[in-house]
Amino acid sequence: MAAAILLGAAILSWVAVANGFPLVFADSGTYLRIPLELFYPTDRPPVYGLAIGLPLWIMGVWGIVAVQAMGSVLIIAMTLAIGGGRLHARGLVATCALLALGSSLPWFVGQIMPDVATGFVPLILFALLARPSDTPLWQRAGLAALLALLIAVHLSHVLLAVGLSGLAMVAMLLSGTGWRETVRRSLPAMLAIMVTLLGLSSFNRVAGYEFRPALSSDTFLLARLFDGHVAQPTLARLCRERALAHCAARPLVDDPSVAQPGQAYLWDQRSPLGAMLHRDRPGVIAEQRIIIRTVLHDDPGGVAALAWRGFTEQLTTVRKGVLPPYAADMQIAHILKARLPDAYRAFAVSRQQRGALDPLKFAPDVAVAVAVVLLLPLMLVWAIGGRRWRLLGLTGLVVATLLLNAAITGDLSGPDDRYQSRVLWLLPLLAACFATAPRERPVPEPIDI
């Protein structure tokens, strides 16, 4: 089995190997700065940057890919064993090959970004909920700790874990599981969520900011409302009534030539946001909260319509590998050149930097996912007829993940190809669990209620 795990990790790393360097996104520079410069970001949790620090220091940037690939294979193996009911080395390697050639997973395994963790949140939650009654305490604690880590690397994972846990509890109760057993099985996940929120809030407070898990949530939510053109009328009215620092942003967010005024508010060089935060961060955040609350009061229908559009658009926005070359003045190029000169030379000649990633996108990941969706009714009928409750539970978590991920990211951040692509690979994995399940009916496990 050890050889199968190593081979599966190598298979899932093929995109990064073919690229000649780990794939990077614009935010990758921030995550590398955390361990290399002890930088503390205010717009995202520092946990992923801290987690990649050890493999980065020991093995360089390829250590990050190695850890992500090995971790991915181990969680996939666990899911096959629990969901499918058995695990064989050949089945594990075949599943990794399917995911490598028929899903978006290798594009995230080989990328220096926390998006690789998103799809594993429901899988670890599934392992906690579907575990046998006699699972040792240390295994439950280990799974809960891993879930907490996966949640902590990206703020959207907090909402995803809360939503999935709530839906799972409701499903267990509706299926006849008693309150005591439902709480017992859900408790590790709930503790993981609580520990994550407490840990992120403590990190931020120790760093000198507020005791809250997200320091820039108001900033990004207001930007989303600007992108949807629902906050501009409210800001205009507030600026007529009082002097706000945000009135300086009106020429930019009201400019009809700016396609995404919210993104311009966040990142455009003309935006006054950076200077405003530097002068009076607490005051600016307080203004953002006032504007957001007023928009929700003034135009709840517009906000609801924006949320629905974001959700529906994100469901179908799933292109993989949308990774452009980055100029020398971008943060990722700067941090590699300054701190990892050998890595920078490999980065500079990678396929991504030469704009030559398109030939690697031959895998029909969307077509495979659509095929699995079309087969889902037959798969569910087979699982129900065979009383394969774990497969039904895994199916429910996968479908809920696809819907919740689209709602969370499409509504709060705005639709983007990478958000839905980071969980679409769960569908072929689900098909692999069905394919590897034994044909005979499993013996029901007794549950103490």
KAZI-V791897 format. One record per backbone hydrogen bond with DSSP energy under -1.0 kcal/mol. NH is the residue of the N-H (numbers start at 0). CO is the residue of the C=O. If there is no record, write none. Layout:
BEGIN
nh=<NH:NH>
co=<CO:CO>
END
This chain:
BEGIN
nh=<4:5:6:7:8:9:10:11:13:16:17:18:19:20:22:27:30:31:32:33:35:36:38:49:50:51:55:56:57:58:59:62:64:65:66:67:68:69:70:71:72:73:74:75:76:77:78:79:80:81:82:83:91:92:93:94:95:96:97:98:99:100:101:106:107:108:109:110:111:112:115:116:120:123:124:125:126:127:128:129:134:139:140:141:142:143:144:145:146:147:148:149:150:151:152:153:156:157:159:160:161:162:163:164:165:166:167:168:169:170:171:172:173:174:175:176:181:182:183:184:185:186:189:190:191:192:193:194:195:196:197:198:199:200:201:202:203:204:205:206:207:208:211:219:220:221:222:223:224:225:226:227:228:229:230:234:235:236:237:238:239:240:241:246:247:248:249:252:253:257:263:264:265:266:267:270:275:276:277:278:279:283:284:285:286:287:288:289:290:291:292:293:294:295:296:297:298:302:303:304:305:306:307:308:309:310:311:312:313:314:317:322:329:333:334:335:336:337:338:339:343:344:345:346:347:349:350:353:354:355:359:360:364:367:368:369:370:371:372:373:374:378:379:380:381:382:383:384:385:386:387:388:391:392:393:394:395:396:397:398:399:400:401:402:403:404:405:406:407:408:409:410:411:412:413:420:421:422:423:425:426:428:429:430:431:432:433:434:435>
co=<0:1:2:3:4:5:6:7:10:12:13:14:15:15:109:24:26:27:28:29:31:32:32:45:46:47:51:52:53:54:55:59:60:61:62:63:64:65:66:67:68:69:70:71:72:73:74:75:76:77:78:79:87:88:89:90:91:92:93:94:95:96:97:103:104:104:105:107:22:110:112:113:117:119:120:121:122:123:124:125:131:135:136:137:138:139:140:141:142:143:144:145:146:147:148:150:153:154:155:156:157:158:159:160:161:162:163:164:165:166:167:168:169:170:172:171:177:178:179:180:181:182:185:186:187:188:189:190:191:192:193:194:195:196:197:198:199:200:201:202:204:203:209:215:216:217:218:219:220:221:222:223:225:224:224:230:231:232:233:234:235:236:237:243:244:245:246:248:249:254:259:260:261:262:263:267:271:272:273:274:275:279:280:281:282:283:284:285:286:287:288:289:290:291:292:293:294:298:299:300:301:302:303:304:305:306:307:308:309:310:315:320:326:329:330:331:332:333:334:335:339:340:341:342:343:346:18:349:351:350:356:357:362:363:364:365:366:367:368:369:370:374:375:376:377:378:379:380:381:383:382:386:387:388:389:390:391:392:393:394:395:396:397:398:399:400:401:402:403:404:405:406:407:408:408:416:417:419:419:422:423:424:425:426:427:428:429:430:431>
END
